[in-house]
Amino acid sequence: MYCIQCGIELSEGQTLCPICHTRVYHPDIPVSNARPTYPKGSGKAEVSPRGLLFVLTIFATLCVIVPLICELIFAGSISWSGYMACGVVLGYILFLLPSWFRRPNPVVFVSVDFAAITLYLLYINLVTRGDWFLSFAFPVVGVLGLILVTFSALTRYLHHGRLYVWGGTVIALGIWTALLEFFLWLTFDLERVLSWSLCTMIPLSVLGMMLIVIAMVRPLRDSLERRFFF
């Protein structure tokens, strides 16, 4: 004889489970006055992830459409509502779009994310009639996107040499900070070509070289890979 709640084996003559104290059905116990015992449930309704995403999608759509309609009605043009609508679309692409897929491919979605960021910056540049997109935003965002897409592809499809990938990526990010300051100088005519970027490029380059050296020393490499990647 077993408990209907926790499944523990019971001895003859027991009327209550010694573990969960559930009343035990036994032929010698009259059942007319006994209250039926059922497994206890949580009593909480589960929220469907797809349903939540659908609700958030409807809310994001309203956040895009309503400001555009209101500004067109009251101002006859689109200014601030365009920034808001594009920002909502960008946020949806960055944070909610991958949730619709069971196994989102990071290589694809990182590429889509940076493409969306680039288009958003292009929209701002066109609306404000600026001249900073091609000389600053496009190369800066493009290089950063290329680094992160390459990192995502290598970590997803390579099963060995991950420390080399991490080390190379850290060094590339350090170089990217120097490129960021260079394009700032080139676009906005700043006084110094490189100043604060050296404070990030040098430590990141040293850290990246350390990871590459560790990857070349097998005992250190195996220890780190077991700790962080397996």
MODELLER restraints for C-alpha pairs under 7 A, 6 or more apart:
rsr = mdl.restraints
at = mdl.atoms
rsr.add(forms.Gaussian(group=physical.xy_distance, feature=features.Distance(at['CA:1:A'], at['CA:9:A']), mean=5.97, stdev=0.5))
rsr.add(forms.Gaussian(group=physical.xy_distance, feature=features.Distance(at['CA:1:A'], at['CA:10:A']), mean=5.58, stdev=0.5))
rsr.add(forms.Gaussian(group=physical.xy_distance, feature=features.Distance(at['CA:2:A'], at['CA:8:A']), mean=5.51, stdev=0.5))
rsr.add(forms.Gaussian(group=physical.xy_distance, feature=features.Distance(at['CA:2:A'], at['CA:9:A']), mean=4.46, stdev=0.5))
rsr.add(forms.Gaussian(group=physical.xy_distance, feature=features.Distance(at['CA:2:A'], at['CA:10:A']), mean=5.43, stdev=0.5))
rsr.add(forms.Gaussian(group=physical.xy_distance, feature=features.Distance(at['CA:3:A'], at['CA:9:A']), mean=6.58, stdev=0.5))
rsr.add(forms.Gaussian(group=physical.xy_distance, feature=features.Distance(at['CA:3:A'], at['CA:10:A']), mean=6.81, stdev=0.5))
rsr.add(forms.Gaussian(group=physical.xy_distance, feature=features.Distance(at['CA:3:A'], at['CA:17:A']), mean=6.37, stdev=0.5))
rsr.add(forms.Gaussian(group=physical.xy_distance, feature=features.Distance(at['CA:3:A'], at['CA:24:A']), mean=6.46, stdev=0.5))
rsr.add(forms.Gaussian(group=physical.xy_distance, feature=features.Distance(at['CA:5:A'], at['CA:22:A']), mean=6.78, stdev=0.5))
rsr.add(forms.Gaussian(group=physical.xy_distance, feature=features.Distance(at['CA:5:A'], at['CA:39:A']), mean=5.69, stdev=0.5))
rsr.add(forms.Gaussian(group=physical.xy_distance, feature=features.Distance(at['CA:6:A'], at['CA:20:A']), mean=6.97, stdev=0.5))
rsr.add(forms.Gaussian(group=physical.xy_distance, feature=features.Distance(at['CA:15:A'], at['CA:23:A']), mean=5.88, stdev=0.5))
rsr.add(forms.Gaussian(group=physical.xy_distance, feature=features.Distance(at['CA:15:A'], at['CA:24:A']), mean=5.04, stdev=0.5))
rsr.add(forms.Gaussian(group=physical.xy_distance, feature=features.Distance(at['CA:16:A'], at['CA:22:A']), mean=5.46, stdev=0.5))
rsr.add(forms.Gaussian(group=physical.xy_distance, feature=features.Distance(at['CA:16:A'], at['CA:23:A']), mean=4.60, stdev=0.5))
rsr.add(forms.Gaussian(group=physical.xy_distance, feature=features.Distance(at['CA:16:A'], at['CA:24:A']), mean=5.36, stdev=0.5))
rsr.add(forms.Gaussian(group=physical.xy_distance, feature=features.Distance(at['CA:17:A'], at['CA:23:A']), mean=6.51, stdev=0.5))
rsr.add(forms.Gaussian(group=physical.xy_distance, feature=features.Distance(at['CA:17:A'], at['CA:24:A']), mean=6.54, stdev=0.5))
rsr.add(forms.Gaussian(group=physical.xy_distance, feature=features.Distance(at['CA:23:A'], at['CA:37:A']), mean=6.84, stdev=0.5))
rsr.add(forms.Gaussian(group=physical.xy_distance, feature=features.Distance(at['CA:60:A'], at['CA:88:A']), mean=6.60, stdev=0.5))
rsr.add(forms.Gaussian(group=physical.xy_distance, feature=features.Distance(at['CA:63:A'], at['CA:85:A']), mean=6.90, stdev=0.5))
rsr.add(forms.Gaussian(group=physical.xy_distance, feature=features.Distance(at['CA:64:A'], at['CA:85:A']), mean=4.43, stdev=0.5))
rsr.add(forms.Gaussian(group=physical.xy_distance, feature=features.Distance(at['CA:64:A'], at['CA:88:A']), mean=6.66, stdev=0.5))
rsr.add(forms.Gaussian(group=physical.xy_distance, feature=features.Distance(at['CA:67:A'], at['CA:81:A']), mean=5.37, stdev=0.5))
rsr.add(forms.Gaussian(group=physical.xy_distance, feature=features.Distance(at['CA:68:A'], at['CA:78:A']), mean=6.79, stdev=0.5))
rsr.add(forms.Gaussian(group=physical.xy_distance, feature=features.Distance(at['CA:68:A'], at['CA:81:A']), mean=5.32, stdev=0.5))
rsr.add(forms.Gaussian(group=physical.xy_distance, feature=features.Distance(at['CA:68:A'], at['CA:82:A']), mean=6.87, stdev=0.5))
rsr.add(forms.Gaussian(group=physical.xy_distance, feature=features.Distance(at['CA:71:A'], at['CA:77:A']), mean=6.45, stdev=0.5))
rsr.add(forms.Gaussian(group=physical.xy_distance, feature=features.Distance(at['CA:71:A'], at['CA:78:A']), mean=6.21, stdev=0.5))
rsr.add(forms.Gaussian(group=physical.xy_distance, feature=features.Distance(at['CA:71:A'], at['CA:81:A']), mean=6.75, stdev=0.5))
rsr.add(forms.Gaussian(group=physical.xy_distance, feature=features.Distance(at['CA:72:A'], at['CA:78:A']), mean=6.29, stdev=0.5))
rsr.add(forms.Gaussian(group=physical.xy_distance, feature=features.Distance(at['CA:86:A'], at['CA:120:A']), mean=6.64, stdev=0.5))
rsr.add(forms.Gaussian(group=physical.xy_distance, feature=features.Distance(at['CA:90:A'], at['CA:116:A']), mean=6.31, stdev=0.5))
rsr.add(forms.Gaussian(group=physical.xy_distance, feature=features.Distance(at['CA:90:A'], at['CA:117:A']), mean=6.95, stdev=0.5))
rsr.add(forms.Gaussian(group=physical.xy_distance, feature=features.Distance(at['CA:93:A'], at['CA:113:A']), mean=6.66, stdev=0.5))
rsr.add(forms.Gaussian(group=physical.xy_distance, feature=features.Distance(at['CA:94:A'], at['CA:113:A']), mean=5.81, stdev=0.5))
rsr.add(forms.Gaussian(group=physical.xy_distance, feature=features.Distance(at['CA:98:A'], at['CA:104:A']), mean=5.82, stdev=0.5))
rsr.add(forms.Gaussian(group=physical.xy_distance, feature=features.Distance(at['CA:106:A'], at['CA:152:A']), mean=6.24, stdev=0.5))
rsr.add(forms.Gaussian(group=physical.xy_distance, feature=features.Distance(at['CA:107:A'], at['CA:149:A']), mean=5.71, stdev=0.5))
rsr.add(forms.Gaussian(group=physical.xy_distance, feature=features.Distance(at['CA:107:A'], at['CA:152:A']), mean=5.45, stdev=0.5))
rsr.add(forms.Gaussian(group=physical.xy_distance, feature=features.Distance(at['CA:107:A'], at['CA:153:A']), mean=5.59, stdev=0.5))
rsr.add(forms.Gaussian(group=physical.xy_distance, feature=features.Distance(at['CA:110:A'], at['CA:149:A']), mean=6.07, stdev=0.5))
rsr.add(forms.Gaussian(group=physical.xy_distance, feature=features.Distance(at['CA:111:A'], at['CA:145:A']), mean=6.94, stdev=0.5))
rsr.add(forms.Gaussian(group=physical.xy_distance, feature=features.Distance(at['CA:111:A'], at['CA:149:A']), mean=6.28, stdev=0.5))
rsr.add(forms.Gaussian(group=physical.xy_distance, feature=features.Distance(at['CA:114:A'], at['CA:145:A']), mean=5.77, stdev=0.5))
rsr.add(forms.Gaussian(group=physical.xy_distance, feature=features.Distance(at['CA:118:A'], at['CA:138:A']), mean=6.61, stdev=0.5))
rsr.add(forms.Gaussian(group=physical.xy_distance, feature=features.Distance(at['CA:118:A'], at['CA:141:A']), mean=6.77, stdev=0.5))
rsr.add(forms.Gaussian(group=physical.xy_distance, feature=features.Distance(at['CA:122:A'], at['CA:133:A']), mean=6.34, stdev=0.5))
rsr.add(forms.Gaussian(group=physical.xy_distance, feature=features.Distance(at['CA:125:A'], at['CA:131:A']), mean=6.98, stdev=0.5))
rsr.add(forms.Gaussian(group=physical.xy_distance, feature=features.Distance(at['CA:125:A'], at['CA:133:A']), mean=6.17, stdev=0.5))
rsr.add(forms.Gaussian(group=physical.xy_distance, feature=features.Distance(at['CA:132:A'], at['CA:187:A']), mean=6.37, stdev=0.5))
rsr.add(forms.Gaussian(group=physical.xy_distance, feature=features.Distance(at['CA:135:A'], at['CA:183:A']), mean=6.85, stdev=0.5))
rsr.add(forms.Gaussian(group=physical.xy_distance, feature=features.Distance(at['CA:135:A'], at['CA:187:A']), mean=5.95, stdev=0.5))
rsr.add(forms.Gaussian(group=physical.xy_distance, feature=features.Distance(at['CA:136:A'], at['CA:183:A']), mean=5.45, stdev=0.5))
rsr.add(forms.Gaussian(group=physical.xy_distance, feature=features.Distance(at['CA:136:A'], at['CA:184:A']), mean=6.61, stdev=0.5))
rsr.add(forms.Gaussian(group=physical.xy_distance, feature=features.Distance(at['CA:136:A'], at['CA:187:A']), mean=6.23, stdev=0.5))
rsr.add(forms.Gaussian(group=physical.xy_distance, feature=features.Distance(at['CA:140:A'], at['CA:180:A']), mean=6.08, stdev=0.5))
rsr.add(forms.Gaussian(group=physical.xy_distance, feature=features.Distance(at['CA:144:A'], at['CA:176:A']), mean=7.00, stdev=0.5))
rsr.add(forms.Gaussian(group=physical.xy_distance, feature=features.Distance(at['CA:147:A'], at['CA:169:A']), mean=6.93, stdev=0.5))
rsr.add(forms.Gaussian(group=physical.xy_distance, feature=features.Distance(at['CA:151:A'], at['CA:165:A']), mean=6.84, stdev=0.5))
rsr.add(forms.Gaussian(group=physical.xy_distance, feature=features.Distance(at['CA:151:A'], at['CA:169:A']), mean=6.62, stdev=0.5))
rsr.add(forms.Gaussian(group=physical.xy_distance, feature=features.Distance(at['CA:154:A'], at['CA:165:A']), mean=6.99, stdev=0.5))
rsr.add(forms.Gaussian(group=physical.xy_distance, feature=features.Distance(at['CA:155:A'], at['CA:162:A']), mean=6.57, stdev=0.5))
rsr.add(forms.Gaussian(group=physical.xy_distance, feature=features.Distance(at['CA:163:A'], at['CA:211:A']), mean=6.04, stdev=0.5))
rsr.add(forms.Gaussian(group=physical.xy_distance, feature=features.Distance(at['CA:163:A'], at['CA:212:A']), mean=6.44, stdev=0.5))
rsr.add(forms.Gaussian(group=physical.xy_distance, feature=features.Distance(at['CA:163:A'], at['CA:215:A']), mean=5.61, stdev=0.5))
rsr.add(forms.Gaussian(group=physical.xy_distance, feature=features.Distance(at['CA:164:A'], at['CA:211:A']), mean=6.87, stdev=0.5))
rsr.add(forms.Gaussian(group=physical.xy_distance, feature=features.Distance(at['CA:164:A'], at['CA:212:A']), mean=5.28, stdev=0.5))
rsr.add(forms.Gaussian(group=physical.xy_distance, feature=features.Distance(at['CA:164:A'], at['CA:215:A']), mean=6.29, stdev=0.5))
rsr.add(forms.Gaussian(group=physical.xy_distance, feature=features.Distance(at['CA:167:A'], at['CA:208:A']), mean=3.95, stdev=0.5))
rsr.add(forms.Gaussian(group=physical.xy_distance, feature=features.Distance(at['CA:167:A'], at['CA:209:A']), mean=6.24, stdev=0.5))
rsr.add(forms.Gaussian(group=physical.xy_distance, feature=features.Distance(at['CA:167:A'], at['CA:211:A']), mean=5.00, stdev=0.5))
rsr.add(forms.Gaussian(group=physical.xy_distance, feature=features.Distance(at['CA:167:A'], at['CA:212:A']), mean=5.44, stdev=0.5))
rsr.add(forms.Gaussian(group=physical.xy_distance, feature=features.Distance(at['CA:168:A'], at['CA:208:A']), mean=6.13, stdev=0.5))
rsr.add(forms.Gaussian(group=physical.xy_distance, feature=features.Distance(at['CA:170:A'], at['CA:204:A']), mean=5.81, stdev=0.5))
rsr.add(forms.Gaussian(group=physical.xy_distance, feature=features.Distance(at['CA:170:A'], at['CA:205:A']), mean=6.75, stdev=0.5))
rsr.add(forms.Gaussian(group=physical.xy_distance, feature=features.Distance(at['CA:170:A'], at['CA:208:A']), mean=5.13, stdev=0.5))
rsr.add(forms.Gaussian(group=physical.xy_distance, feature=features.Distance(at['CA:171:A'], at['CA:204:A']), mean=5.76, stdev=0.5))
rsr.add(forms.Gaussian(group=physical.xy_distance, feature=features.Distance(at['CA:171:A'], at['CA:205:A']), mean=4.57, stdev=0.5))
rsr.add(forms.Gaussian(group=physical.xy_distance, feature=features.Distance(at['CA:171:A'], at['CA:208:A']), mean=5.14, stdev=0.5))
rsr.add(forms.Gaussian(group=physical.xy_distance, feature=features.Distance(at['CA:174:A'], at['CA:200:A']), mean=6.13, stdev=0.5))
rsr.add(forms.Gaussian(group=physical.xy_distance, feature=features.Distance(at['CA:174:A'], at['CA:201:A']), mean=3.89, stdev=0.5))
rsr.add(forms.Gaussian(group=physical.xy_distance, feature=features.Distance(at['CA:174:A'], at['CA:202:A']), mean=6.99, stdev=0.5))
rsr.add(forms.Gaussian(group=physical.xy_distance, feature=features.Distance(at['CA:174:A'], at['CA:204:A']), mean=5.19, stdev=0.5))
rsr.add(forms.Gaussian(group=physical.xy_distance, feature=features.Distance(at['CA:174:A'], at['CA:205:A']), mean=5.98, stdev=0.5))
rsr.add(forms.Gaussian(group=physical.xy_distance, feature=features.Distance(at['CA:175:A'], at['CA:201:A']), mean=5.85, stdev=0.5))
rsr.add(forms.Gaussian(group=physical.xy_distance, feature=features.Distance(at['CA:177:A'], at['CA:197:A']), mean=5.50, stdev=0.5))
rsr.add(forms.Gaussian(group=physical.xy_distance, feature=features.Distance(at['CA:177:A'], at['CA:200:A']), mean=6.98, stdev=0.5))
rsr.add(forms.Gaussian(group=physical.xy_distance, feature=features.Distance(at['CA:177:A'], at['CA:201:A']), mean=6.34, stdev=0.5))
rsr.add(forms.Gaussian(group=physical.xy_distance, feature=features.Distance(at['CA:178:A'], at['CA:194:A']), mean=6.76, stdev=0.5))
rsr.add(forms.Gaussian(group=physical.xy_distance, feature=features.Distance(at['CA:178:A'], at['CA:197:A']), mean=5.08, stdev=0.5))
rsr.add(forms.Gaussian(group=physical.xy_distance, feature=features.Distance(at['CA:178:A'], at['CA:198:A']), mean=6.85, stdev=0.5))
rsr.add(forms.Gaussian(group=physical.xy_distance, feature=features.Distance(at['CA:178:A'], at['CA:201:A']), mean=6.61, stdev=0.5))
rsr.add(forms.Gaussian(group=physical.xy_distance, feature=features.Distance(at['CA:181:A'], at['CA:193:A']), mean=6.82, stdev=0.5))
rsr.add(forms.Gaussian(group=physical.xy_distance, feature=features.Distance(at['CA:181:A'], at['CA:194:A']), mean=6.32, stdev=0.5))
rsr.add(forms.Gaussian(group=physical.xy_distance, feature=features.Distance(at['CA:181:A'], at['CA:197:A']), mean=6.35, stdev=0.5))
rsr.add(forms.Gaussian(group=physical.xy_distance, feature=features.Distance(at['CA:182:A'], at['CA:193:A']), mean=5.61, stdev=0.5))
rsr.add(forms.Gaussian(group=physical.xy_distance, feature=features.Distance(at['CA:182:A'], at['CA:194:A']), mean=6.65, stdev=0.5))
rsr.add(forms.Gaussian(group=physical.xy_distance, feature=features.Distance(at['CA:185:A'], at['CA:193:A']), mean=5.84, stdev=0.5))
rsr.add(forms.Gaussian(group=physical.xy_distance, feature=features.Distance(at['CA:214:A'], at['CA:220:A']), mean=5.78, stdev=0.5))
rsr.add(forms.Gaussian(group=physical.xy_distance, feature=features.Distance(at['CA:214:A'], at['CA:221:A']), mean=5.58, stdev=0.5))
rsr.add(forms.Gaussian(group=physical.xy_distance, feature=features.Distance(at['CA:215:A'], at['CA:221:A']), mean=4.90, stdev=0.5))
